[in-house]
Amino acid sequence: MRIGFGYAAEVVKEGNAVHLGGVPFYYLDNQNVIQGTDIVLHAVADALYGASALDELKNNPHQGFMQLSDLKTMERALHYAGYKVQNMDITLVSNYGDVQKPINKIHNNLIQTLFIKQEQLCLKTAQEPQRGHTNGNMILKCFTTVLIENR
């Protein structure tokens, strides 16, 4: 068994949106989606690389806009190396507003992409108090821990 930890963060300006686990998330209900970092996918990719230490995964997590297809490629590399995701715990943290709305879609995207069962993924949200001056921006953070096992 091997354990990996992943982290990613993004500042979302008012009027913009980002993707979270492949799902568009609109800050203050505006429809202007920006091609920023999908922090859920990046944190998951980071955790998978940390757990596996596979060279094939090393460059994926931090290059450009990551999509679900990139995560699927990582899952295949894990599979061919003999690893299987056994458990994943993801916490999505926001300093402003509730990010609960897209959780079910994110959950479904991840279990389908990583070929895991619903009970193998715990995806939750938390809201932290606003500290300091954020200029009305939303700060999103994603923490991921993954357990993989050699089949």
C-alpha positions in Angstrom: 0.0 0.0 0.0 1.1 3.5 -0.8 -0.3 6.9 0.3 -0.1 10.2 -1.6 -1.1 13.8 -0.8 -2.1 16.5 -3.2 -2.8 20.2 -2.9 -3.9 22.9 -5.3 -5.3 26.4 -5.0 -6.8 29.0 -7.2 -8.0 32.6 -6.9 -11.2 33.3 -8.7 -12.0 36.9 -9.5 -15.6 38.1 -9.2 -17.5 37.5 -12.5 -15.3 34.5 -13.4 -15.7 30.7 -13.0 -13.4 27.7 -12.9 -13.8 24.0 -13.5 -13.9 21.8 -10.4 -13.5 18.1 -11.2 -14.5 18.8 -14.8 -17.6 20.7 -13.7 -17.9 24.5 -14.4 -18.3 26.4 -11.1 -19.6 30.0 -11.4 -18.6 32.5 -8.8 -21.6 34.8 -8.0 -23.6 33.1 -10.7 -21.8 34.7 -13.6 -21.3 32.7 -16.8 -17.7 33.8 -17.7 -15.7 30.5 -17.5 -12.0 31.0 -17.5 -9.5 28.3 -18.5 -7.7 28.2 -15.2 -6.5 25.4 -13.2 -9.0 22.6 -12.3 -7.8 22.4 -8.7 -9.6 19.2 -8.0 -8.0 17.4 -10.9 -4.6 18.9 -10.1 -4.8 17.8 -6.4 -5.9 14.3 -7.4 -3.1 14.0 -10.0 -0.6 15.3 -7.5 -1.7 12.7 -4.9 -1.6 9.9 -7.5 1.9 10.8 -8.5 3.0 11.1 -4.8 1.6 7.7 -4.0 3.0 5.9 -7.1 6.2 7.8 -7.9 5.7 6.7 -11.5 7.8 8.8 -13.9 5.0 8.7 -16.5 2.9 10.8 -14.1 5.5 13.2 -12.9 4.9 16.0 -15.5 1.1 15.7 -15.8 -0.2 17.5 -12.6 1.3 21.0 -13.2 1.2 21.6 -16.9 -1.6 23.8 -18.2 -5.3 23.2 -18.0 -5.9 19.6 -16.8 -9.0 17.7 -18.1 -10.7 14.5 -17.1 -9.0 12.8 -20.1 -5.6 13.6 -18.5 -6.7 11.9 -15.3 -7.9 8.9 -17.2 -4.4 8.7 -18.8 -2.9 8.7 -15.4 -5.3 6.0 -14.2 -4.2 3.8 -17.2 -0.5 4.3 -16.3 -1.3 3.3 -12.7 -3.2 0.2 -14.0 -0.3 -0.9 -16.2 2.1 -0.4 -13.4 -0.1 -2.8 -11.3 -1.7 -0.2 -9.0 -5.3 0.4 -8.1 -6.9 3.2 -6.2 -8.4 1.8 -3.0 -9.5 5.0 -1.2 -9.5 8.7 -1.9 -10.4 11.6 0.4 -10.9 15.1 -1.1 -11.7 18.3 0.8 -12.6 21.4 -1.2 -12.2 24.6 0.8 -13.6 28.0 0.0 -13.3 31.4 1.7 -16.4 32.8 0.2 -19.7 31.1 -0.6 -20.7 27.5 -0.8 -19.1 25.1 -3.2 -21.5 22.3 -2.4 -23.6 22.6 -5.5 -21.3 20.8 -8.0 -20.2 18.1 -5.5 -22.4 15.3 -6.9 -21.2 15.9 -10.5 -17.6 16.1 -9.4 -18.0 12.8 -7.4 -19.5 11.1 -10.5 -16.8 12.4 -12.8 -14.1 11.1 -10.5 -15.5 7.6 -9.9 -16.1 7.1 -13.6 -12.7 8.4 -14.6 -10.7 6.5 -12.0 -12.9 3.3 -12.2 -13.6 3.3 -8.4 -16.7 2.6 -6.4 -18.7 5.4 -4.7 -17.7 4.2 -1.3 -14.0 4.5 -2.2 -14.3 8.3 -2.7 -15.1 10.8 0.1 -15.6 14.3 -1.3 -16.5 17.0 1.1 -16.5 20.8 1.3 -15.6 23.3 4.0 -15.8 27.0 4.3 -13.0 28.9 6.1 -13.4 32.3 7.5 -12.2 35.2 5.4 -8.8 36.4 6.6 -7.2 39.6 5.3 -8.2 41.5 2.2 -9.1 39.3 -0.8 -10.5 42.1 -3.0 -13.8 40.2 -3.4 -12.0 37.2 -4.9 -12.9 33.6 -4.0 -10.0 31.5 -2.9 -10.4 27.8 -3.5 -8.2 25.1 -2.1 -8.3 21.4 -2.6 -6.6 18.8 -0.4 -6.5 15.2 -1.5 -5.2 12.0 0.1 -5.1 8.8 -1.9 -4.4 5.2 -1.0 -3.2 2.9 -3.8 -2.5 -0.8 -3.6 -0.5 -3.1 -5.8 -3.0 -5.5 -7.4 
